[in-house]
Amino acid sequence: MKQRLRAVLNEIEVELKNATTRGKVADYIPPLAQVDPAKFGIAVMLHDGTLISAGDAQEKFSIQSISKVFALTLALGKRGDAIWHRVGREPSGDPFNSSILLELEKGMPRNPFINAGAIVISDILLSSHQPRETIGEIVRFVQSIAEDDDIYIDEVVAKAEDRTGFNNAALANLLKANKNLDNLPPHVLGVYHHQCALAMSCEQLARAGLFLSASGRNPVSNHRIVSVERALRINALMMTCGHYDGSGDFAFRVGVPAKSGVGGGILATVPGIASIAVWSPGLNQHGNSLLGTRALELLCRRMGWSVFGR
């Protein structure tokens, strides 16, 4: 399988390198607007510890909303199923930054992967710490599961998000008005924006997500990160909600749990086999990586990877 996988990744890199349609970078966050849309990287981490990559897989990028997977994992570890009293588990069907359903449903976000839901998760993490300590806890957790200390927050991106995150501020204030935020909105947003500014490469991200493809444990070190049941639940949310209002189409085309970010990254899991990270900065109309989605579609089709059958 390894030889076949290497060949497939190289094929995909070549096929997508000269693609004429690459999507549009997230220009509403100034540092992301400066990223070269020609960048492309992909990495696959197998359960025996083999890491196979192609393209710009060692170059760091802003993981943005992919960080919501790790924040949710931490929040579940702290509060367990009590978090579901404050955030739902249903697809939103609306853009990731929409406030329409939040207002109609009286401050109860549909799921933890849209912005409003992730802000609630940040509030849960913040409740036992000061903002700086909470941010440090998130960074240390991701470093730990990736087994790599060279993972950090890009302060330029974090400050840019603080300066331009007016929509997130509106969501936080709406949550506070509906008594679904315990801490002050600026403190919660500080945590949330810093979390989204985590800088990682495809190779680091594939390592960090490996436990989700292996029933909650790192199959290389045999260290358990979360319970089997919790890993299943996180994967289920990634499948149904991980691509916002494009989640159904992604499941239809690719067939594995995955979480996207507006930095152009996608973290995907193939249960029992591997974790995958792909990066291409240009986004489609849903805010998901255009070529990243295509790369995962090609990879899963050619390797026969799908939760719906092989």
N, C-alpha and C positions, 0 to 999 in steps of 0.2 A: 504493500500500500504506500509506503514512504516514497518509493521511486515514482510511482504513479502520481502522487500528490505533488512532488517537486515539479514534474513535467506539466501538470495542470496549472499550477501557480505561474510558471513561466509563460505558458500559453496565454493565460488571462492577462498578464502584464503586457505582453506584446500586442494582444488584440485591443486593449483599451488605451494603450499609450498614445495612439494617434486619433482617438475619438474626436469627432468634430463638435459634438454636443456634449458639454461637460457640466451643465447646470450653472448656477449663480452662487458665488460665495456670499456669506452672511455679512453684508455691508453695513448693517445697523450696529455692529460692534466693530469700531474702527480698526483694531489690530487684526481682526479676522478678514477684513476687507483687503488687507495687504498680502494675504497668503496667495502664493502662486497656484492658480487653478490646475496647472499641469501636474501637480504632485499626485502620486499614487503609491500606496504601500499596502501590503497584505501579509499577515502572519498567521500561521496555524500551529497551535500547541497540542501535541498528542498526549495521551495519558501515560506513555512511557517516558515522557520528558523531552521527546524530540520536538524541536522548534524549527519549522520550515517557513521561510519568508521570501518575498520578492519585492522589487521596487524600493520605495522610500520607507521601508518598514522600521528603520532605526531612527528616523527623524521624529522629533517630538512635535505634537500639535495639541491644541486645546480640546480636551475631550468633552467639554460642555455637558450636555444632558446625559451622557453615558455615566457620569458621576452619580446620577440618581439611583443607579443600581446598587452602588456601594453604600450610599447614604441610607437607602431602604434596608439593606442588610444590617447595618449598625443599629438603626432604629428598632428593628424587629428583635435584635439581641437585647436592647434595653427595656422595651415595653411589651414585646410579644404581640399577641393578637389584639391587645388594647388599642393599638394604633388604628385599627379599622373602625373605631368609633369616630375618628376624625377625618378619615380619607377613605374613599370607596375603592372598588376593584373592577369597575366597568370601563370599557372604552368610552371615550368622550364623543367621538365623531366630529369634534371641532378642532380648530388649530390649537397648537400647544400653549399659546399665550392668550387664549380667549377668556373673557370674563363673563360671557353670556350665561353659561350653565351655572357658574359659581353664584351668580346673583339669583337666578331662578331657584336654585337648590339650597339657598340660605347658608352659603359659606361652606358647603360640604363638597370638596373637590371629587371629581369622578374617580381619579386614580393617582398614585404617587409619581407618575411619570410626566404628567402635564405640569406646567410651571406652578400652578396653584397648589397642587398636591405635593410637589417637591418642597415648596416653601413651608408647608405644614410639617413635613418630615424634618426640615432644618430647625424648625421651632421645637420639635420633640428632642432633637439632639442637643439643642442649646439650653434646654431647661435644667440640665444638671451641671452646666459649665458657664464660664464667661466666653464671649465670642472667640477670642484668640485661642483659648483652650479647645473649644469645639473644632475649630479649623485644624488645629494641630492633631486632634484625635482622628479626624477624617484622613489627613495625609498619612499618618502613621499606620492606619489600618490598610490603606491601599499599598503602601510600601511593604507591609507585612505579607499580604496575600500575593503580591507580585515577587516577593523576595528580592527587592531591589530598592536601595535607598536613594537612587538617583531619580526620584519622582517628586515633583514640587509644584507649588502654585506659581503660575506666571502672574506676577504682580501688575504688569502692564495691562494684561487682559482683565484682571480683577478690578482695577481702578477704572478702566473704561466701562465695564459693566455697571459699576456704581454710578458713574456719571451719566450713563445713557439709559439705565433701566427703569424708565418711568412707568412702563406697563407693569413690570414686576412690582413696583411700589404701589400701583393701583390695586393689584391683586392682594398684596399683603394688607393694605388698609381695609379692603373689603372683607378679608378673612378676620381681621381684628374687630371690625364692626359687627361681625356675626359671631363673635366670641369663640373663634376657632384658631386664635393665636394667643399664646400666653405671654410672650415677650414683646418688646417694642419692635414695630416693623423695621426700623433702620438696623437694629441688631440682627434680626433674623435675615434680612437681605444681605447684610455683610457676610454672614456665614454662607448663604446660598450662592452669592456671586463668586466668593473665593473657591467654593467647592467646584463650581462649573469651570473655573480657570485652571484646574489641574492640567499639567502638561505631561503627556506620556507618548511613547512611540507605540506602533502596532505590536511590536514584540513584547513590550512591557504590559500592554493591555491584554494581550492574549494570555500571558502568564497570570495576570490578576483575575481573569474570568474563568480560569480552569476549574475551580471548585464547583462552579455552577453546572459544568458538564459532567461532573462526577459525583452527583448526589450529595453535594455539600462538603466534600473533603478534597484536599489536594492529593491526587493519585500518585504524585512523585514522592512527596514527603510523608504521605499517609496522615497528615495533620487535618483534623476536622475543623472546618470553618463554621458551618451551620449544620443543623439536623437535616436528614434526608427529606422530611416533609417540608421544611422551610425552603430548601433548594427547589423543590418541585413547585412550590407556590410562586417563588420569584421568577422561575422560568415561565410559568403560566402567564404572569403579568407581562413579561417581556414579549411573549407571543401575541397577546391580545391588545396590549397598549404601548408597546415599545417604539412604535413608529407613528404615534399620534393618529391623525385622521387618515394615515396611509397604512395602518397596521394590517387591515384586511388584505390589501393588495400585496403587501410584503409576504404575509403568510401564504397567500395563493401562489406567488412566484417563487419563493425561496423555501419555505416550509420548516424553518427552525426558529427558536426563540432568539430575539435580538433587540438591542437598544441602540438608538441612533443619537447623534448630537449635531448641533448646527456648525461645529467645527469641521464637519465632514467625516467624522469617524462613525463606525458601527462595531459594536461588540456582539458576537453571535455565539451560541452554544450548540453543539451537536451532542446530545446526551449519550453518555457512554463511549464517546469517541474523542472529541476535541473541543477546544475553544478557538474562535477565529476573531481577528481584528482586522478591519480594513479602513483605509483613509483615502478619500478623494474630496477636496474642499468644496467643489461645486454641488449645490443643493437642487432638489426638485421642488415642485410647488408645495409640498408638504413640509419642507424643511429637513428632508433626509438626503443623504449623499446619493446623487444620481448614479455615478459610476460605481460607488461602493455597493449599492444595491444590485447593480448589474453583475459585478464581480462575484458577489455571494450567490446570485442566481446561477451563474455559470459553474462555480465551484461545486455547489450542492447537487446540481444536475449531473455533472460529470463524475463526481465521486459517489453518487447514489445516496446522498445524505438528506434525509427528511424525517421528521417525527411522524409523518403520515404513511410511512412505509418505504421499503427499499426494493 
